[in-house]
Amino acid sequence: MINPLRGMKDLIFEDSQKFVHIVTTAIKISKNYGYSYIEIPILEETALFKRSVGESSDIVGKEMYQFQDKGDNDVCMRPEGTAGIVRAFISNKLDRQDSTFRFYYYGPMFRYERPQKGRLRSFHQFGCESFGEASVYEDFMIICMIKDIFNALDINFALKINSLGCKDCMPPYRVKLVSFLSDIKDELCEDCKRRIDINPIRVLDCKIERCQSMLCNSPKLIDNLCEVCDSDFEKLKSLLDSVNIEYECDTNLVRGLDYYNKTAFEFISSEIGSQSAIAGGGRYDRLVEFLDGKSTPAIGFAIGIERIMDLVQLPQAKREGFYLGSMNEKGIENLCAISLNLVKNNKVTLEYKVKSLKSHLKSADKIGAKIIIFIGDDELANETLWIKDLETKEEKIIRIDELEFS
């Protein structure tokens, strides 16, 4: 027997129902906020992620499914969505238009890491990306949209925010941080030592407890922001306060990817164990330019669908659709023609096996059908149908030519 690869999982039955419920809920709300659907390839050039996600990230350094294809191209399966959306934004010359573009997407991502609860090698994200709007009001609206999605899914969350500064305030802060890290370098893990030279701010994101304890007294970027970044961050906090969205300012929140600047945020849950982040994102105003596009302000987020599956309760199922069954072969033939008309506007289950009425009723009840249409020997002789509403328990017999296909 061939099983799924380690860290890859089939979505069936309740999991697949939850997946559809999460995605359809998120789509509806994102559309209300003015986002439209975009589909991007699963396979991209490896260079895309090295230039965007960053050489210092664990994703590029350790986790990508990377290989040479038959055309000798260096490619990988996408480990996250933003870089591909930005590539599509540039490829389609949208960066040359003086407009705002807002996209939502969903689909599988791939990272070769140690599988654990809520963290798989093949997983799904729902995300949104906004291009062309530099205002902090857009940051606020993005956070509000995520809040609305989680509220609609009845998921409790806490919000963490930080500012990562800009090209003006980051360089002097970087000098201070490197100086601090150099003094404690011997006590840090190997990954942190490597990051000091490549991207020192990523050291703040280390999850190793020993490193975190060493970073308590590190200089904080939030205390070194330029006037513009500081003003935007204070405005964001004021806007969140105005609509009673609670938040925590986490000075070590830098996200796991190199392309973020200014606003960074995470939604976390205390109900899923150590992997507490259920959504995250932020502003990446220079990424379009880094990937050879025209300088364009941008902000986005992604929700880990598998991360929130255990937190989601499916809505109470309602009976729907028709179940058609017969206790004779000729009746099944008649029901085939009826089902082809009903299926145009309804969910229809046609049972091909000849069974008793009692057996058909059990089958109809099992799948949650609302209406059962049955042909027995008497119905076949009289060209009639026996119909029962399984919600109201009402029964009736009508002629076949009286059936209305609505």
N, C-alpha and C positions, 0 to 999 in steps of 0.2 A: 504493500500500500504506500502510495506517495502522499506525504503530508505537506502542509504549508511550510515554507522556510522559517527558520527561527526568527521570531520578532515580526512575523507577518500573519495576519489574521483574516479569516473570512467574516464578512458581515452578513448574518442571516437572522431570520426570525425577529426577536425583539430588538437586537442590535441594529438590524437594518431599518426597522421601524423608527427607532430613536434617531438614527442618522438622517433619515428623510425628514423627521419632525424638526430636528435642529436646523438643517439646511433650509427648509421651506420657511421656518420662522425667521431666520437671519436674512433670507432673501427679501421677504416681505418688508421687514423693517428697513433694510438698506435701500430698497427702492423708494420707500417713503422719504428717505433722506436725500434722494436724487442720484443714486448710484445705478449704473447699468452693467450688464454682465460682460465679462471678458474671459476668453478661453485661451490658454497658452500651452505650448508643448511640454510634455513631461521631460523630454531629453533636450539638453542645451549644451553649448560649448562650456567646458570646464573653466575657461578664462573668465566667463561671465561672473561666476561665483567667487573666483579668486580676487577679481577686481572690485567686487561689491561687498560681499560678506566679509572678506578680509583674510589675509594669510594668518593673522593671529588668532582667529576664531577656531574653536574645536571642530566646527562643521567642516571647514576647509582642511584643517590640519589632520583630522582623524576620521571623519564620519562620512565622507561623500562616497557614493557608489560611482566610481570613476573607471573608465576603460577606453581603449582605442577601438573605434568601430572599423568596419571593413574598408572604409575609405581612408583609414589611418588618421581619422579626426579624434582629438582628445575631447571626449564628451562625458557627461555625468547626468544621472537622474536627479531631478531638481530636489534640493534639500529644504527649500523654502520658496515662498511665492513672490516676494517683493522684487527680487532681482529680475525675474522673468517678465513681470509686469512692466518694469522700467525699460527693459530691452524692447518689449513690444511697443511701448510708448514712443521710443526713439525710432524703431524700425518703420513704424507707420507715420513718421514725420509729424506726430502730434506736438512735439516740442517746438515746432516751427509755427504753431498756431497760437495766437494770443487769446487763449480761452482756458476755462477751467474744465478738467476732465475728472470724473469720479467713477471708479470701477469696483465691482465686487467679483470675487472668484471663489471657487471651492474645488477641492480635488486632492489626490494623493501626493504625499511628499515622502522622501526616502533618506534615511540617515543610518549609517552602520554604527550603532552604539549598543550598549548592553541593555537588552530588553528588561523592562520592569513594569509594574502597574502604571498605566497611563502614559507609558513611553514605549513605542514600538518602532521597528525599523521601517515599516510601511505604515504611514499614518495619514490622517486627513486634516486639512485646515480649511476654515472659511475666513476670508480676509477681504479688506477694502483698502483701496489706495486712491488718494486724492492728489491731483497735480494742478499747479498753477495758482494756488492760494497760499499766500505767506502769512496771513493774519492769524493771530493766536485764537481768534474766534473759531477757526476751522479745527484747531486742536481740541477746543472745548466741545464742539459739535460731534467730533469723532468719539470722544469719551462718552458723551450722552447717548450716542447710538449704541455703543457696546452695552451701556447700562440698560437701555431699553431691550436689547436682545436677551440679556440675562434675566431681566425682570419678567419678560414674556415666557421664558423657559423655567421660571420659578427657581432660579439659582441664587443662593446667597454669595456675596463676594465682598472683598475689601480692595480698595484702590490705593496703589502706591504711585507717586509721581516724583520726577526729578527733572532738572535741566542739565543738559550736557554741554551747554555753551555753544559758541560759534567759532569761526576762524579767527576772530579777534581776541576772544578771551581764553580760548583753549591753549594756544602756545605758551603764554606765561604760566598758566596753571600746570601745564605738562612739565615745565622746568622744575617747579616746586615739588610735584609728585615724584619725579624721577630722583630728585635729591633725597626725599624721604625714603623711597623704596631702596635706594642704593645702600642706605645705612642698615636696613634690615634684610638685605638680600639673602644672606646666608641662612636665615630662618624660614624663608619662603619655599614653597614647593617648586618642582622643576618647571612646571608650566608658567608659574608667575615669574620665575627668573628669566625665562625666554621672552615673556611679554614686556618686560621692562624696556627692552631695546626696540621691540616691534610696535607695540601699542600699549603704553603703560596704564592707561585708564581701564583696560580690560582686567588688570590685576584686581580691581575692586569687585569684579564679578565672580571671583574665585569662591567655590562652595566649600572648600576645605576649612574646617573649623579653626585649625591652627593659624592659617593665613588670615582668616577673618578677625581673630583676636589681635593679630599684629597690626591690622589696619584701622583699629579704633581711633587712633590719634593721627591718622593721615590727613593732609590738607583736603578740604572739601571744595569741590568745584562750585557748589552753590554759593560759597563765600567769596568766590573769585570771578563772578560773572561780570561782563561788561554792562553798561547802563541799559542797552537795548534788551539783552537777554534777561537781565534782572527785572526790568519793567514788564516784559512778556510773561515771565513766570509768576510775578505778583498778580498780573491781570488774570491769568489762568486760575489761580487760587481763588481770586475774588469771584470769578464766574461760577466756579464749582460751589462756593459758599452760597451764592445767590439762589441756587436751585437745590440746596441741601444735599449735595453729593459729598459724602464723607471721604476723606483721603488722608494718607500719611505721606509726608515728605521723606523719602528714603535717599540719603546722600550717596549711598553705595549702589543705587540702581543705575546700571549702565547698559542693560540689555546684552544679549550674547553676540551681537553683530556689529561690525565696525562702521556701518554707514550712518548711524544715528547722530543727530545734533539737536540742540535745544530740547524741546519737550520729549521726555521718555516716560512711559507708564506701564504698569502691569496690574491686571486684575488677578487676585489670588483667592483661593478657597482653602479653608482649614479642614475640609471634609474629604480630601483625596490623598492624604499622607504627605510624604516629603516633596512630591512633585506638585507644589501648590499653585503654580502659575497656570491659569486657565485661558488667559488672553494677554497679549502684550503688543506694544508697538511704540511709535513715536515719529518724530519729524526727521526727514533726511533730505535737506534742501540742496545738498551738493552731489547727490548720487547720480542724477541725470547727467550732470556735467562730467563726472568721473567716467561715465560710460560713453563719452563722446557726443552727448546730446547738448542742446542749448540749455544754459542754466535755468532751472525750473524748481521753484519751491514745491515740496511734496511731504505728505504725511500718510501713514497707514497703520494697520494692525492686522493681527491674525488670531483666530480662536482655534485651539486644539480640540478637535471634535471628540477624539477618544478620551481626552482628559475630562470632558464634562458628561460623558455618557452615563456614568453611575450617579450623577447628580440630577439627571432628567427623569421625570415621571411622564409616561405617555398619557395623553388625554384619554378620558373615559371613552372606550370604543362605542360607537353607535352602530346599530344594525343598518346595513345598506345593501342595495342591489338585489338581484333576482337569483334564485336557485331553481333550475329546471330539471325535472326527473320523471322517469316513466317506469312502469312495471312490464313493458313489452317493447319489442324492437321497433314496431311501426310507430309507436308513440315517440320514440327517440328521434326518428326521422322527421316527424312533424315539429318537434321541439327545436331541431336544428334551424329550420326556417324562421321560427319565432325568435330564437336567440340572435340571429343575424340582424333582425330589426331592433331588438331591445338594446343590443350592445352599442348602438350608435350614440346613445345618451345615458347608458347605465352600466354599472358593473354587473356582469353576468357570469354565472357558473353553470355549465351544462354537464350533467353527469351522464356518461355514456353507458354505464353499467345498468342492467335491468335489476331493480330492487323493489322491495315492498314499500308502501307509503311510510311505514314506521321507520324503516332504514333511511329513506330519503329525508324525513323530518329531522332525524339525528344529524345527518350530514349537513343539512341547511343550517341547523342550529350551531354546529361546530364552527362553521366559517363565518357566522354572524350575518347571514342573509336576512333581509327584511321581508321579502316576499318569496313564497314557494309556489311554483306552477307545476302541477302534476297531471299526468295522463295515465289513468288506469284502464282496465278492460271496459268499464261502462263509459268512460269519457271517450275512449277510442271509437266505440260503437255509435255514440251520439254526437261525435265531432265537437266535444266540449272540453273545457279545462277546469280542473279543481284548483282554486287559488286560496291561499291563506296568508294573511298578514301576521308575521310572527311577533310583532310588537303589540298590536291591538287584539290579536287572536281572532279577528274576524275572518269568516270563511264564505266563499261563494262559488257557484258554478256558472260559467258563461260559455257561450258558443265561441269557437276559435275565431270566427270572423268579427266578433265583437271586441276582441282585445285591442286596447289602445296602446300604441307604442310611443309613450311620452317619457 
